[in-house]
Amino acid sequence: MNSKPESHPTAGFWASLLDPPWRWALAAVLAQHTGTWMQIVSVGWLVAEKTQSPMGPALLFCAANIPSLVFLIPSGRFADRTAGKLKVVATCLISQAIVGLVLALAVTFQAGSLAALFLAVFAFGTAEAFLAPHWHATIPELVQRPNLQSAIGLNRLAFQAARMSVPAMAGFVINLYGTTIAIYLVSITMLVSSLLFSRAYFLIGHSSPKVVSDDDLGFSVWSLLHPSHELAHLLYLVAIVNLIGSIFPSLVPIIVMKEWGGAAKDYGIMYSCYGSGAVLGIIFSVRIRKTLNGSSGVFSILFFVYACGIAVIGIADWWPLKYGLAAILGGSFAASSSLLNFYVQSELDDNRRGRVISLYLLTLFASLTVGGLVWGALGDLIGLSRCLILAGISFLLLSILVFWKNV
């Protein structure tokens, strides 16, 4: 894969904020991520309380992700048929707000059974599966083309910023006011997000693209996985990176507890450091791309940094060093993911954007889910420390491969 999109100059990381519709949309997506993480923490805590078993949160994770695996591809096809994509996004958010309100009322009146919690999470996931392709397909309509990478980076930054701060906020709310209040806040933030998205829609509504023709809709998104297609190499790389990189979210809690003898606060600090590094990695991803000319050099160096970090963190005895390495891991992984996202979105036809993004997200979710299961099984089979070393070796080999193949 030798060619990369260079038809437009690369703007600075914050350049897309000059586009008014994007400012409203970015505020909306930040509110949406806030509600999502508030929902994850509050419902997850309720399920853990009710089941008192690791299987409860595990099944909850499946209930949240199954809709993405089932509905993403049909949702992408629908996104390419729809001119007013932001209306669909706002509708999905209103649906999530209603689900949150109903669930909060159920919990308030002691009717929040396990079945109700799982059903609510499944409904949230279904709305998210339809929301995501429409949202990603709309980003190029909200910004000038040279600002596209800036918009993609800020979109990922909003996600990482919410992941870094909202879980702690949710825990604080639960401790002080109870889980029910946290779920009410989910409903409120989703409603606010839908209103902000509606404002962005009205700003671009007059210039929304025409509905895609039936002839163009004959295109099969699965053809992108053929090795001869340019995007196939990027999607394969997305799958491999997330398959290996899923080791951190899937094993680190157990590693902190059993291998390093740490407490919950150590895990919390570790994840905050990882999230902080991810935020910085996304911010500097544009500069990294400019400095390291050629994508093979960019990805090779980022994968090499991750390989060293994940291998060393397992043998480091000093907690501050572990925290610093977690930040490096988060930065290198988030920067590579942000650049992969940019390359995928830059190389596709706008008339097929919804379907291609849905395939990209399906690849992302499936590889993370499978990767987590694989690392969990390997942790029991070969031990947690060896898993870290194996992940480091895997990323080192990937670094060499992408440089050699000029990926």
N, C-alpha and C positions, 0 to 999 in steps of 0.2 A: 504494500500500500504506500505508494510514493507521493501521491498528490494530496494536497490539503487545501481547504478553501482559503484563498487569499485575495478574492476579488474585491473585498472591502477593507479599508483601513481599520485597524484595531483601536477602538477608543479606550479611554481610561476606565477604571473599574466603576466609578460612580457616574459615568457619562449618561447612562439611561435615565437618571433622575431628572434630567432636563426635559424629558417628555412627560407632560402632565397626566395623560391617561395611565402611564406606567406608575407614577407616584401613588395614585389611588389604588391601582391593582396591587402594588407591593404592600401597601398598608393592609389591604384586604387579605393577602396571603399570609401576612404575619399574624393577623387575628385568627385566621383559619388554623395555622399551625399551633397557636396558643391553645385553641379549643381542642385540637386533636390530642396534644400531649396532656392536657388537663383530663381528657376522657380516658386516655391510656392509664394514667396513674390512679385516678379515682375508681374506675371500674376494676382495674387490676387489684387494687387494695381490697375492694369489696369481695372479689372472688377468692382472694387469698384468705380473708377472714372466714368466709363461709366454708371453704373446703379444707383448710389447714393441710394442704397437700401440694407438692410441686406440680402434680398433674393438672390441677385447676388452672393456674396461669398458662401452662403449656397448651391446654385445649382452648383457652381464651385467645392465645396467639393464632392458633389455627383458624378459629372462627373469624378473626379479624382479617386474615390474609386469603382465605378461600375465595371470597368474592373477586379479589383482584385477579386470581388465576383463571376464574371463569368468565368474568365480564370485560376485562380490559380490551381484548381484541374486538368484540362487537361494539364496545364503546368508542374505540378509535374509528371504526367505520362510520358510526353515527356522527362523530365529530366532523368528518369530512363532508357529510351531507348538510351540515348545519351552518348557516351564516352567522347567527347570533350565539356564538359559543359562550360568551360571558353570561347570557341568560340561563343557559344550562348549568353553568357553574353556580350561579346565584340560587337556582332552584335546588341543586344538590345540597347547598349549605343550609337552605331553609328546611329541607328534609332532615338534615342532621340536627338542626336546632329543635325541631319538633320531637325527634326521637329522644334527645337529651331532656327536654321538658317532661315528656311522658315518663321517662325512666326516673327522673328526679321526684316526680309526684308519686310514682310507685314505691320508691324507697321511703319517701316521707310517710306514706300510709302503710308501711311494713308489708308491701306487696312485691318487693324486689327479689323474687326467687332467682335461683341460679339460671333457670330456663329463660327468665326475662332478661337477665344480664347478657347471656350469650346471644339471644335474639337481637338485643339492642346493638351489641358490638357487630354482629353480622350485618345489620341494617346500616350502621356507620360505614362499614367496609364496602358495602354495595354502592352507597352514595359516593364514596371516595373513588371507586373504580370507574365511575362515569365522570366524576369531576376531573380527575388527573389528565386524561388525554385532551379534554376540551380546554383545560387551562394551559397546558404546554403548547397546544396548537394555536393559542391566541397570542402568545408572547410576541411573535414577529409583527402582529398588528398593532401592538401597543407602543413600539419603539421604532426609531429610525434604524435602518439596516446596519449601519456601522456600530450601533450601540447594542447589537444583539448579544454579544458575549458578555457585556456589562450586565444586561438584564438577566441572562442565565445565571451569572455568578451571584447577583443579588438575590435571585430566587432561591438558590441553594443556601446563601447566607442567612436568609430569613428562617429556613428550616433548621439550620445548625444553631442559630441564636435562640430559637424557641426550645430546641432540645437541651441546650445548655442551661437555660434559666427556668423554664416552666415547671419541670418535674419538682424542683426544690420549692417553687411557689405553691404547687399543688399539695405537696406534703405539709407545708406550713398551714395552708387553709384547712386541710383535713384534721390536723392536730388541734387547731384552734376552734373550728366551727363544725367539723364533721364532714363526712363524705357527701352528704346530700347537697350542701352548699356548693361544693366543688362541681357537682354534676349540673346544678343550676347555672353556674358560671360557664360551663360548656355550651349550654343552650344560648346564653347571652352573647358569647364571643362569636358563635356561628352566625347568629342573626346580624351582628355588627358587620361581620365579614361579607355577608350577602349584600348588605346595603352599600358597602364600599365598592364591591364588584359591580353593582348596578350603576354607580356613579361613573366608573371607568367605562362601562358599556355605552352610556349616553354620550360620552366624549368621543367615542370612535364609531358610534352606531351608524352615522351617515356614510362612513367609508368602509363598512364591513364588506368582505369579499362575497362574490356571488356563490351560490350553492354549486358544488362540484357536479359536473355532468355525469350521467349514467355510464358513458363510455369510459371515463377515467376511473370510475368506481369498479370497473372490471379488473383493475389491478389487484393482484393477490399479495398481501403483505408477507406471506410465507416465502415468496420468491427471494426476499432479501437475505434469507439464510443460505442461499446457494453460494458456495465458495467463490464463484466468479464475480459476485457482486461486491462493489466497493464497501458498502455498509456492513456486509457480513463480517468482515474482519474486525470492524469496530464492535459489533454486537458480541462476537466471540470473546473479544478482549474484555468487554464489560462483564460477561459471564465469569470468566476466569478470575478477574480481579476481585469481584464480590464473593466468589466461591471461596477464595483463599482468605480475603479480608474479613469474612464473617467470623473469624476466630475471636476477634476482640469482643464484640457484643455477646457472643455465645458462650465463651469460656472465662473471660476475665473475672466475673463475679465469683466463680468457683475457685479460680486460681488465687485471687486475693484472700479468700477465706481459708482454703485448705493448704495451698502451697506456701503462701507468704505469711500466714497467721494474722492477717489483717482483720479489721472490724468494718462495720458498715460505713463508718465515716471515711475509711481509707478507700473503699470502693467509690464512694461519692466524690471524693477529691480526684481520684483517678479518672472517672468519667468526665468530670468538669474540665480537667486538664486536656483530655482527648477532645472534648467539644471546643475548648478555647483554641487549641491548635488547628482544629478544622475550620473555625471562623477565619483565622489568619491565613490558612492555606487557600481558602476560596478568594479572599481579598487580593492576595498576591498572585493568583493563578494567571491573571492577564500579564503581569510583569514577568512571571516565569516563562510564559510562552514567547514574549518578546526577546528575553535575554538568551534563552536556549533555542536557537534557530533550528527548526525542524522537529516534528513531533516525536521522532524516534529518540532523540536526545532528551526531550522533556520527560517522556514516560520512563525511559531507562533509568534516569537519575532518580526520579521519584520512587520507582519500585526498589531501587538499590537502597535508598534511605530507609524505606519501610522495612526491607529485609534486615538491615543492620539493627534497626530499633526493636523489632519484634524478637530478634534473637538475643540481644543484650538485656532486654527488660526482664527476661526469665532468670538471669544469673546475677542481676544487680541486687545488692544487699541494702543499699541506702534508699530510704523512701523518697527523699527529694529527687534523686536520680531517676527513680521509677516514674515519678510525676512528670519530670522533664521529658523522658522518653515517650510517655503517653501523649504529650503535646506534639512531639515530632511525628508520632504515628498518625495522629489525627490530622495534622497539617498535610503530610505527604499523601495520605489516602484521599482526603477531601479535594486537594488540588488535582490529583489525577482523575477523580470522578467528575469534577467540574469540567475539566478539559474534554473528557470523553463525551459528556453531555453536549458540550458546545459543538464538537465535531459531528456528532450524530445529527443535531438540529441544523447545522450549516450545510450538510450535503444532501438534504432531501428537498423534494418538491413541495411547495406550500400546499398544493391540492391533495397531497398524500400525507401531510404532517400528522394528522390525528392517528391514522393507522400505524405509521412508523413509530410514533412516540408510544403508542400502546404496546407495540412489540418490544420497544426498548424497556419500558417499565415492567412488562411481563418477564423479560430476561433478568432484570434487576431483582425483582421480588423472588422469582424462582431460584436464582443462584444463591441469594442470601438465605432462603429457607432451607434449601438442600445443603448448603455449606454449614449452616448451624447444626443440622442433624449429623453430618459427616464428622465435624469436629467434636461433637458430643460423644459419638461412638468411639472415635480415636482416643479421646481423653480417657475413656474407660479401658481401652485396649492397651495403649502404650504409655499412658501417663501424661499429665498436663504439661510438664516441663518439656518433654520431647515434642509435644504438639507445637509449642512455641518455636523450637528449633526447626521443625519440619516446615512451618509456615515461613520462617526466614529463608530457608533453602529454596522453597517454592518461589518466593518473590525474587530471589537472586537469579534463579534460572529464567524467570519471566523477564527480568531486566535485560539479561543477555540476549534472550530470544527477540524481544522487540527492537533492540539495537541492531542485531544481526539482520533481521528481516526488514528493517527500516519501516516499522509499523507506525 
